[in-house]
Amino acid sequence: LVVYDPSLDIVVDVLPCEDGYTQERALLADVLQRVRPGELWVGDRNFCVWAFLLGLRARGAFFIIREPEQFRFRPLGPMREVGASETGVVAEQTIEAGEGVVLRRLRVRLKTPTREGESEIYLLTNLPAEAEALTVAGLYRKRWTLETAFQALEAHFHSEIHTLGY
C-alpha cells in the first residue's frame, strides 16, 4: 500500500506486505499508526471501513473517502446543490453515521460516467464546512494522480525493460 502526497507530488510512505494480493483493508491498522493530527487522507471505497474512519477522526485527522453502496447513515438534512465542477454537478448534505458521528456527504453527478458506468459518486468527509464542497470534490479527484506517480517513476528511472518486441 502506497501513501502519496499530492502537494509534494511524491510517494511519502509504503506499507509492504508479503502477499501481493492482500486486500488494502487488511493494512488499515498499520496505516492508522502513521496518521498525524491535521492530515487529510483521501481514499476510495476500499478505505471506507467504519473503524478506519473513526481511527482517523480520533487521531485528529480529516478524510475524504468514497462512499460504498452499503454504507449506512441517517440524513440530517436535504441534499442541496452547491455548484458545478470540471467533472459534474456537486451537492452536499449532513448525515449521521454510527452513534452520533456527523459527517458531510457529497454527491457528484458526473458529466462522464466512471469505467463501471456510474453516473454519480458519493463522498464522505469530516472536513469542516469552511472546506467548500467543490474544493472537497476536487481534492478527491486528485486521488487518481497516484497511478500517474508510478508512471512518472517508470519514466524517470527508465525501469521498463525493452525486449525484442520493441
SULPEVEN-V295097 format. One record per residue. N is the residue number from 1. SS is DSSP state (a for helix, b for strand, c for the rest). PHI is phi in degrees with one decimal (none if undefined). Layout:
# SULPEVEN-V295097
N/SS/PHI, N/SS/PHI
This chain:
# SULPEVEN-V295097
1/c/none, 2/b/-111.3, 3/b/-106.2, 4/b/-111.7, 5/b/-107.1, 6/c/-66.5, 7/c/-70.2, 8/c/-96.1, 9/c/59.6, 10/b/-143.4, 11/b/-78.0, 12/b/-107.4, 13/b/-161.1, 14/b/-136.0, 15/c/-109.6, 16/c/-73.9, 17/c/-142.8, 18/c/-66.6, 19/c/-101.3, 20/c/-63.6, 21/c/-103.3, 22/c/-65.2, 23/c/-68.2, 24/a/-53.9, 25/a/-59.8, 26/a/-67.2, 27/a/-103.4, 28/a/-64.5, 29/a/-62.8, 30/a/-68.4, 31/a/-61.8, 32/a/-58.0, 33/c/-65.4, 34/c/-95.6, 35/c/-75.5, 36/c/-119.1, 37/c/-55.9, 38/c/86.1, 39/c/-72.6, 40/b/-114.8, 41/b/-108.6, 42/b/-120.2, 43/b/-153.3, 44/c/-85.8, 45/a/-59.2, 46/a/-62.9, 47/a/-95.3, 48/c/-86.7, 49/c/-114.3, 50/a/-54.8, 51/a/-61.9, 52/a/-69.2, 53/a/-61.3, 54/a/-65.4, 55/a/-64.4, 56/a/-61.1, 57/a/-60.6, 58/a/-63.7, 59/c/-89.5, 60/c/77.2, 61/c/-100.1, 62/b/-112.7, 63/b/-144.5, 64/b/-131.0, 65/b/-126.6, 66/b/-70.8, 67/c/-76.2, 68/c/-81.7, 69/c/-58.3, 70/c/-88.4, 71/c/-65.7, 72/c/-103.5, 73/c/-159.9, 74/b/-123.3, 75/b/-63.8, 76/c/-104.6, 77/c/-168.2, 78/c/-74.7, 79/c/-78.2, 80/b/-126.6, 81/b/-66.8, 82/b/-119.6, 83/b/148.2, 84/b/-109.1, 85/c/-113.7, 86/c/-60.0, 87/c/-101.3, 88/b/167.5, 89/b/-95.3, 90/b/-106.3, 91/b/-134.3, 92/b/-146.6, 93/b/-150.3, 94/b/-96.6, 95/b/-132.4, 96/b/-113.8, 97/b/-123.6, 98/c/68.2, 99/c/-84.7, 100/c/71.8, 101/b/-88.6, 102/b/-95.3, 103/b/-131.3, 104/b/-101.1, 105/b/-119.9, 106/b/-110.0, 107/b/-115.6, 108/b/-117.4, 109/b/-84.1, 110/b/-77.8, 111/c/-68.5, 112/c/-123.6, 113/c/-60.4, 114/c/-69.0, 115/c/-58.4, 116/c/-86.8, 117/c/86.4, 118/c/-78.5, 119/c/-98.9, 120/b/-135.9, 121/b/-127.5, 122/b/-121.0, 123/b/-122.0, 124/b/-114.3, 125/b/-148.4, 126/c/-108.6, 127/c/-64.7, 128/c/-67.4, 129/c/-58.9, 130/c/-61.8, 131/c/-82.3, 132/c/-61.9, 133/a/-56.9, 134/a/-64.5, 135/a/-67.0, 136/a/-60.6, 137/a/-62.0, 138/a/-65.7, 139/a/-64.9, 140/a/-62.4, 141/a/-59.6, 142/a/-68.1, 143/c/-54.1, 144/c/-69.0, 145/a/-67.4, 146/a/-59.7, 147/a/-60.4, 148/a/-71.5, 149/a/-62.2, 150/a/-67.7, 151/a/-65.4, 152/a/-64.6, 153/a/-59.4, 154/a/-60.5, 155/a/-66.7, 156/a/-68.1, 157/a/-98.3, 158/c/47.4, 159/c/-84.6, 160/c/-79.2, 161/c/-82.7, 162/c/-86.6, 163/c/-91.9, 164/c/-62.5, 165/c/-73.1, 166/c/-83.5
